Each structure stands twice: as C-alpha cells, then as structure tokens.
Amino acid sequence: MRRAVVIVLLTCFAATATACTSFLLEDGDDLYFVHSLNQGSVPAVDGAAYLNPRGARKDGYSFAALFDPEDDSGPELFWRSRYGSVTFSPLGKEMPDGGLNEAGLFIWEMGFDTEYPVDETVPTLFQMQWMQYQLDNYTTVDEVLDNLHRVTLDGWGWHYFVADTAGRTAIIDFPDGRPEIFTGPAMPVPVCGNSYYPEAMRWLTEHEGFGGDLPYRQEFSEIPRFITGVKRLQEFDGADPVPFCFETLQAMSVNVRWSVVFDVTRGTAHFNTNLDHGIRSFAFGPEDYAEGRETMMLDMNTPGPGDVKDRFVPFTLAADEVYMEQILGMLFDDATDIPALAKRMVGRMNIPRPVVAEGVVGPWHGTLTVPQGDGFHELPLTLLLNEDDGVLCGSLECSDLGAAMPLVNPRFHGGLLAFVTDMPDGSDRLDFRLHLGTDGLTGSAGTWDWENRRRAVVKLERSR
C-alpha cells in the first residue's frame, strides 16, 4: 500500500509540470541542445548543476527501492561510469532531470502518459537514474536505442528527448508497456514537448507555412506551443543563437522555472531561472571529467549574469539531502520522517555497496531455467570467463547439453554481460543477456523478441 501511495503522489507532482520542452538548434556546424523545466504548482524549483567525473562506481535501484521507506531491497545493477557528464537536477547528483556527457550525448525528460515495460529478466532503474545510466555508458542516439531492451525503467509519466553530436535526435515513448521510438524520417523536426509526436506533427501540417491553411496563433496549450517552437526554429536567421534559444523557451510557455542551453561545439552550458533571468554560464572540458576528480556542484540560485565556473564547490551528501528534503516534503504526509528518508535515499544513490568483485572474469555456476509446456525445467550451468590481452573470452558448460560451448563476442559494459553461443549439435544459437547485481549474474537466454517474451532464466553465482 505504501508503494501505491508514493506512486500516486509522485504522479500528481509530475503531472503539474505540463509544459517542459527540449529541442535542437543547428547553426551551421554548431549545435545547441536546449531544455526548459516547467512547474506550474510551485513558484520556483531549487536544485543544482553537477560536473560528474568518469570512472565512478554506481549502484542502480528501482523506484520502489528508493522512494518506499519500507523497501530494503538492494541494487538491481552495478556499473562504473565510462563518460563524465554535466547534469541538472532538483533531487540530487544521481537523479538528473537531464544533461550532456563528454561524448556529446544529451538526454532530458518531459511529462507524458507512460506505461513502462515490466521484465524481471533485466535490471530495473528508477527513471532519473536510468537517464544517468545512459550518460554514463553511451555516446550516440543509436547506442541508446540499440540497448533499450537491456535495462528497463520505472517511475512516473515521462518521455525522453535524446540527441548527439551528429545532430541525430530521437524521442523515446513508452505508451503501452514497450518503447515507441521517433527518429530519423519519423522525427522531421527536433522539438519535443508533452504531446504525442505524431499528433503534434499532424496539427503542424494543418497550419500556414507547413502545408495547411490554419492561421498561426501563439498559445500555451500543448499542441500550439509545439507549433510555436517549430515556427521559431524555421524562422531562425543566424541571430545570436544563445539568446534566441532562451527567448524560444519563453515564447513556448508561461511557467518556465529553469532554462538550459548547451553550446555543444564550444563546451559551454548557459542557464537561468525564473528567480534570476540573468544568464549564467560555465565551460566544461576533459579536466572536469578526469577519473578520480571529485564531483563539483553549483546551486541553481547562484546569482548572475556571467561566468559562474569558479563558484562550483565540491559535492556533499548534506547538500543533496537538502534538495531531496524539499521535494519529499511536497510528497509525503507529516507521519513520514522526511530527513531520515532523504538521508537514506541520498546515501543509497551515492555510497556504493561493497561487492566481491566488480568484474566478471572467473568461474561462475548456477542454473538455466527453461520454459517447458506449462512448467519449467532447470539445467545446471557453468560459465568460465577469461581475459586474453584485454579481450573477454570464455566458454559455457551444461551437462545436459554435452560439450563445452565457446562464447561468441562476449561484451561487458555498464554492468551488463552479453554473449552468444552455439548449441553443441549446431541446432540453435542462444543469446545471453545478464547483469551484475547483489545476487551475482542474473538475466535470460534465448532469442530476443518483443512479441514473445518466454526466455530461459539464468542465475549464476561466483564459484569459490
């Protein structure tokens, strides 16, 4: 019951942010990734910007494991960040509202009716940490889309705008328990609000200048403001792009709380808030992302305008607990110990649990549970992983199947292990998708198919 109440409260809170926007502006060879955080229910939103180094150990949790005070379940996934990032968040370092990584991958959220996939054979991450996972591990829109099925997410109603340095964009929706992607020809204009993209495009083509005869009117309901954004991008004439982006966000909504503009080419972030419209800026580069460097943070209410890079301070758990308490205080009743819950959540996100070994090299043993008729058949399984000159290799043994089977193209990335192996008699090929968590290596084997989810379940523990 507690988890259901938390979901309802957070869904209601998220639903009040009804006019968030993300878009991509191209000016010759220069790229600008742009977002506004809008919140109609509160007069202002506190939070911080973060400079996150690569090489940080992470624990991944589901929504319930973070927000339900009575849930003591452990991490669903362990990983170490491959890429540093710049993120912005009202809840803390490991719960970004969006951001940009050092490879130029951008992701941000907008409110949307959502039904996330449920799949017990892959790890589930709370949606904000899922965004950080993308920034920690991938470099392009294609990589994000290619790996969507490997980690699922939960939380409240959002959809996601993703962009990269090639100028490619995508919108990721989850309307009915599976992803729906708009990219390439299916995404002719790089603008995302809170509407269903095909519906927004249909209305756009009904208007003057876009193939129709409806007159344009500036309004702040969902579809009209999408049209405002597209119209302004169409009319961009090479004026100073940074002020143009801020003006476009203001033209599209009346309740903007934060505006963020990434000048990707020059490695600079610009932002302002509704409490201080002066544009603050800071540069970011390789030195900010160096492994072993401490995370730096900047309060969003730092006064502007101008360069604020020298006002970043080292990250502390206590600072994030303050941001977390402010949000939790809006969601829980007086019976909840808000400071204790905030401390627990921030600690879970930022103090990784000890693990026996972060890597996967070595022997593993366990079971392969295969669907059979209306039941299941359990097979003993042994996995041996080696490293040869930095390349992962190994073999799989199952006494019921005969000879050892060499692993084809094993890959370990972001806490996820994938490989393919051929049956000894050559009759079939098995595709293994496993993840490293508190219970060892768990996941599934079979042929991935969104229409047919009956895969064999794999559970392995490290051999002593």
C-alpha positions in Angstrom: 0.0 0.0 0.0 2.8 2.4 0.8 4.3 2.0 -2.7 1.0 2.7 -4.3 0.5 5.9 -2.3 4.1 7.0 -3.3 3.4 6.4 -7.0 0.1 8.4 -6.8 1.7 11.3 -5.1 4.7 11.5 -7.4 2.5 11.1 -10.5 0.4 14.0 -9.4 3.5 16.1 -8.7 5.0 15.2 -12.2 1.7 16.0 -13.9 1.9 19.6 -12.8 5.0 20.1 -14.9 2.8 20.4 -18.0 4.9 22.4 -20.4 8.5 21.2 -20.5 10.4 21.5 -23.8 13.5 20.1 -25.4 14.8 21.0 -28.9 18.0 21.0 -31.0 19.1 24.1 -32.8 21.7 23.8 -35.6 23.6 27.0 -36.7 26.0 25.9 -39.5 28.3 23.4 -37.8 27.3 24.5 -34.3 24.8 22.5 -32.2 22.7 23.8 -29.3 20.8 21.3 -27.1 18.1 23.2 -25.2 15.6 22.4 -22.4 13.2 24.2 -20.1 12.0 22.7 -16.8 8.4 24.0 -16.2 6.5 23.6 -13.0 3.1 25.1 -12.5 2.4 24.1 -8.9 5.3 25.9 -7.2 6.7 29.4 -7.7 10.3 28.2 -8.0 12.4 25.0 -8.2 15.6 24.6 -6.3 18.4 22.3 -7.4 21.9 22.2 -8.7 24.2 21.7 -11.7 26.8 18.9 -11.4 30.2 18.1 -13.1 30.5 14.4 -12.8 33.8 12.6 -13.5 34.1 9.3 -15.3 35.2 6.1 -13.5 32.6 6.5 -10.6 31.1 3.3 -9.2 27.3 3.3 -9.3 24.5 1.2 -7.7 21.3 1.1 -9.6 17.9 1.0 -7.8 14.3 0.7 -8.8 11.7 3.3 -8.0 10.3 1.4 -5.0 13.7 0.6 -3.6 14.4 4.4 -3.4 11.1 6.0 -2.5 9.4 3.5 -0.3 10.8 3.8 3.2 9.8 0.2 3.9 11.7 -1.3 0.9 15.1 -2.6 1.9 15.9 -4.4 -1.4 19.4 -4.0 -2.8 20.8 -2.6 -6.0 19.5 -4.1 -9.3 22.7 -3.3 -11.2 26.4 -2.3 -10.6 28.4 -0.3 -13.1 31.2 2.2 -13.4 30.8 5.4 -15.5 32.7 5.4 -18.8 31.9 9.0 -19.5 31.8 12.2 -17.4 28.8 14.4 -17.7 27.2 17.8 -16.9 23.7 17.3 -15.3 21.0 19.4 -13.7 18.6 18.2 -11.1 16.2 19.3 -8.4 16.7 16.0 -6.5 20.5 15.4 -6.4 23.6 14.2 -8.2 22.4 10.7 -9.2 18.9 11.8 -10.1 19.3 14.1 -13.1 16.5 15.9 -14.8 18.7 15.8 -17.8 22.2 16.5 -19.1 25.1 16.1 -21.6 28.0 13.7 -21.4 31.6 14.3 -22.6 30.9 12.4 -25.8 28.1 14.8 -26.7 25.1 12.6 -25.8 22.2 14.7 -24.5 19.1 13.3 -22.7 16.2 15.1 -21.0 12.7 14.3 -19.8 9.2 15.8 -20.5 6.0 14.8 -18.8 3.9 12.2 -20.8 1.4 9.4 -20.2 3.6 6.3 -19.7 3.4 2.6 -19.1 6.9 1.3 -18.6 7.9 -2.2 -19.6 7.9 -4.9 -16.9 10.6 -7.6 -17.4 12.0 -9.5 -14.5 15.0 -10.8 -16.6 16.6 -7.4 -16.9 17.5 -4.8 -14.2 15.0 -2.0 -13.5 16.3 1.5 -12.7 14.3 4.5 -11.4 13.8 6.7 -14.5 16.1 9.6 -13.3 18.9 7.1 -12.6 18.1 5.4 -15.9 19.0 8.8 -17.6 22.2 9.0 -15.7 23.0 5.4 -16.8 22.6 6.5 -20.5 25.0 9.4 -19.9 27.5 7.1 -18.1 27.6 4.5 -20.7 26.7 5.6 -24.3 27.9 8.1 -26.9 25.2 8.3 -29.6 21.5 8.1 -30.1 22.0 4.8 -31.9 23.8 3.3 -28.9 20.9 4.3 -26.6 18.3 2.9 -28.9 20.2 -0.3 -29.5 20.4 -1.0 -25.8 16.9 0.0 -24.7 15.9 -3.7 -24.1 18.8 -4.3 -21.8 17.7 -2.1 -18.8 14.1 -1.2 -18.1 12.9 1.7 -16.0 10.1 2.6 -13.7 8.7 5.7 -12.0 6.0 8.2 -13.2 4.9 9.5 -16.6 7.8 10.9 -18.7 9.1 10.5 -22.2 12.7 11.4 -23.3 14.4 13.5 -25.9 17.9 12.3 -26.9 20.4 14.0 -29.2 24.1 13.6 -30.2 26.9 15.4 -31.9 26.0 14.1 -35.3 22.8 16.1 -35.0 20.7 12.9 -34.7 17.7 13.1 -32.4 15.1 10.7 -31.0 12.0 10.7 -28.8 11.6 7.6 -26.6 8.0 7.0 -25.5 6.6 4.1 -23.5 2.8 4.3 -24.3 1.8 0.6 -23.7 4.5 -1.3 -21.9 7.0 -1.2 -24.7 9.2 1.5 -26.3 8.0 3.6 -29.2 10.8 5.5 -31.0 10.6 8.5 -33.2 13.9 9.2 -35.0 15.3 9.9 -38.5 12.5 10.4 -41.1 9.9 9.7 -38.3 11.2 12.9 -36.5 11.4 15.6 -39.1 11.6 18.5 -36.6 13.9 18.2 -33.5 11.3 19.5 -31.0 9.7 17.6 -28.1 7.1 18.8 -25.6 4.5 16.9 -23.7 2.4 15.7 -26.6 2.4 12.5 -28.7 4.8 13.4 -31.5 2.7 12.1 -34.5 -0.3 14.1 -33.2 1.8 17.2 -32.8 3.1 16.8 -36.4 -0.3 16.2 -37.8 -1.5 19.5 -36.3 1.6 21.3 -37.5 0.9 20.3 -41.1 -2.6 21.9 -40.8 -1.0 25.3 -40.3 0.1 28.0 -42.7 3.7 27.6 -43.7 3.7 23.9 -43.0 1.3 22.7 -45.7 -2.1 23.8 -44.3 -4.2 26.9 -44.1 -4.9 27.3 -40.4 -3.5 30.7 -39.1 -0.8 30.6 -36.5 -1.7 31.9 -33.0 0.7 32.0 -30.0 -1.0 29.9 -27.3 0.4 28.0 -24.4 -1.6 24.8 -24.6 0.3 21.7 -25.6 0.0 21.5 -29.4 0.0 25.2 -30.1 3.2 25.7 -28.2 4.9 22.8 -30.1 3.9 24.7 -33.3 5.4 27.9 -31.8 8.7 26.1 -31.2 8.9 24.7 -34.7 7.9 28.0 -36.3 10.7 29.8 -34.4 13.3 27.2 -35.4 12.1 27.6 -39.0 12.5 31.4 -38.8 15.9 31.4 -37.2 18.1 33.7 -39.3 21.5 33.4 -37.7 21.0 35.8 -34.9 22.9 35.1 -31.7 21.8 31.6 -31.0 22.0 31.5 -27.2 19.6 34.4 -26.6 17.4 33.1 -29.3 17.1 29.7 -27.5 16.2 31.4 -24.2 13.6 33.5 -26.0 12.2 30.5 -27.7 11.7 28.7 -24.5 9.9 31.7 -23.0 7.7 32.0 -26.1 6.5 28.4 -25.7 5.4 28.6 -22.1 4.3 30.8 -19.1 5.7 28.7 -16.2 9.4 28.2 -17.1 11.4 27.6 -13.9 14.8 26.7 -15.4 16.1 27.2 -18.9 19.3 25.4 -20.0 21.2 25.8 -23.3 24.2 23.6 -24.1 26.6 25.1 -26.7 28.0 21.7 -27.6 30.6 23.0 -30.1 32.2 25.4 -27.5 31.7 23.1 -24.5 29.6 25.7 -22.5 26.4 25.5 -20.6 24.1 28.5 -20.1 21.2 28.6 -17.7 18.8 30.9 -15.9 15.8 30.6 -13.6 12.6 32.4 -13.1 14.0 34.0 -9.9 17.0 35.4 -11.8 16.7 35.8 -15.6 20.4 36.8 -15.8 22.1 34.1 -17.9 24.9 32.3 -16.1 27.5 30.3 -18.0 30.2 27.8 -17.3 32.6 25.9 -19.6 33.3 22.2 -19.2 36.1 20.0 -20.6 38.3 17.0 -20.1 39.8 18.3 -16.9 36.3 18.3 -15.3 35.7 14.6 -16.2 39.1 13.2 -15.2 38.8 9.9 -13.3 39.4 10.4 -9.6 38.4 14.0 -9.6 35.6 14.9 -7.1 32.2 15.8 -8.3 31.6 19.5 -8.3 28.2 21.2 -7.8 26.6 24.6 -8.3 23.3 25.8 -6.7 20.8 26.9 -9.4 20.1 30.0 -7.4 23.7 31.3 -7.7 23.2 34.9 -8.8 24.0 36.0 -12.4 24.7 37.0 -15.0 28.1 35.9 -16.2 30.7 33.2 -15.8 30.0 31.1 -12.7 32.5 28.3 -13.1 34.6 29.5 -10.2 31.5 29.2 -7.9 31.3 25.4 -8.2 32.0 23.6 -4.9 32.8 20.0 -4.0 29.8 17.8 -3.8 28.5 16.8 -0.4 25.8 14.4 0.7 24.4 17.0 3.1 23.8 19.5 0.2 21.9 16.8 -1.8 19.9 15.9 1.3 18.6 19.5 1.5 17.3 19.3 -2.1 15.8 15.9 -1.5 14.0 17.0 1.6 12.4 19.9 -0.3 10.9 17.5 -2.9 9.9 14.8 -0.4 8.2 17.4 1.8 5.8 18.0 -1.0 5.0 14.3 -1.5 4.7 12.7 2.0 2.5 13.4 4.9 3.6 14.6 8.4 3.8 11.0 9.6 6.9 10.4 7.4 10.4 11.2 8.8 11.4 13.3 5.8 15.0 14.0 6.9 15.6 10.3 7.6 14.1 9.3 4.2 16.1 11.9 2.3 19.3 10.7 4.1 18.5 7.1 3.2 17.8 7.9 -0.5 20.9 10.1 -1.0 23.1 7.5 0.7 21.8 4.7 -1.4 22.5 6.7 -4.6 25.9 7.9 -3.6 27.5 5.4 -1.3 28.0 2.2 -3.4 27.6 -1.1 -1.6 30.8 -3.3 -1.4 30.9 -6.0 -4.0 33.0 -9.2 -4.0 34.4 -8.2 -7.4 33.4 -5.6 -9.9 34.4 -7.5 -13.0 33.1 -10.8 -14.3 36.3 -12.7 -15.1 36.5 -16.1 -13.4 34.3 -19.1 -12.9 30.5 -18.9 -12.3 28.0 -21.6 -11.6 24.2 -21.8 -11.3 21.1 -22.7 -13.3 19.4 -22.2 -16.6 15.6 -22.5 -16.1 13.9 -23.3 -19.4 10.1 -22.9 -20.1 8.7 -26.3 -20.9 5.0 -26.7 -21.6 3.1 -25.2 -18.7 6.1 -25.6 -16.4 9.9 -25.2 -16.3 13.0 -27.4 -16.5 16.1 -26.5 -14.6 19.6 -27.2 -16.0 22.9 -26.9 -14.2 25.2 -24.3 -15.9 28.9 -23.3 -15.6 30.3 -20.2 -17.1 34.0 -19.6 -17.4 35.1 -16.1 -18.4 38.8 -15.2 -19.2 40.6 -12.2 -20.5 43.2 -12.5 -23.2 45.2 -9.4 -24.0 42.3 -7.2 -22.8 39.7 -9.2 -24.8 36.9 -11.0 -22.9 36.5 -14.7 -23.9 35.3 -18.0 -22.4 33.1 -21.0 -22.5 29.7 -22.3 -21.2 29.1 -25.8 -20.0 25.8 -27.6 -19.3 26.0 -31.3 -18.5 22.6 -31.9 -20.1 23.7 -30.4 -23.4 27.1 -32.1 -23.9 30.4 -30.4 -24.8 31.6 -27.0 -23.7 30.4 -24.2 -25.9 32.7 -21.3 -26.8 31.4 -17.8 -26.2 30.9 -15.7 -29.3 31.6 -11.9 -29.0 31.3 -11.6 -25.2 30.9 -8.0 -24.0 30.8 -6.5 -20.5 29.7 -2.8 -20.4 27.9 -0.8 -17.8 27.3 -3.8 -15.6 25.7 -5.8 -18.4 27.2 -9.0 -19.9 26.2 -10.2 -23.3 27.3 -13.1 -25.4 26.1 -15.7 -27.9 26.9 -19.4 -28.0 26.0 -22.2 -30.4 24.5 -25.4 -29.3 26.9 -28.4 -29.5 24.9 -30.1 -32.2 24.6 -26.8 -34.2 20.8 -26.9 -34.0 20.4 -23.4 -32.4 22.1 -20.3 -31.1 21.5 -18.9 -27.7 21.7 -15.2 -26.9 22.6 -14.5 -23.2 21.8 -11.1 -21.6 23.0 -10.9 -18.0 23.5 -8.2 -15.4 25.8 -7.9 -12.4 23.9 -7.3 -9.1 23.8 -8.3 -5.5 22.7 -11.8 -6.4 25.5 -12.4 -8.9 24.9 -12.6 -12.6 21.2 -12.9 -13.5 19.2 -12.5 -16.7 18.0 -14.5 -19.6 18.9 -16.6 -22.6 17.1 -17.2 -25.8 16.2 -15.1 -28.9 15.1 -11.6 -28.1 11.6 -10.8 -29.3 9.2 -8.1 -28.0 6.3 -10.2 -29.2 7.4 -13.4 -27.4 9.0 -12.8 -24.0 9.3 -16.5 -22.9 13.1 -16.7 -22.4 15.1 -19.1 -20.2 16.0 -17.5 -16.8 19.7 -17.6 -15.9 21.0 -17.3 -12.3 24.8 -17.6 -11.6 26.9 -17.0 -8.6 30.7 -16.7 -8.4 32.4 -20.0 -7.8 34.7 -20.2 -4.8 
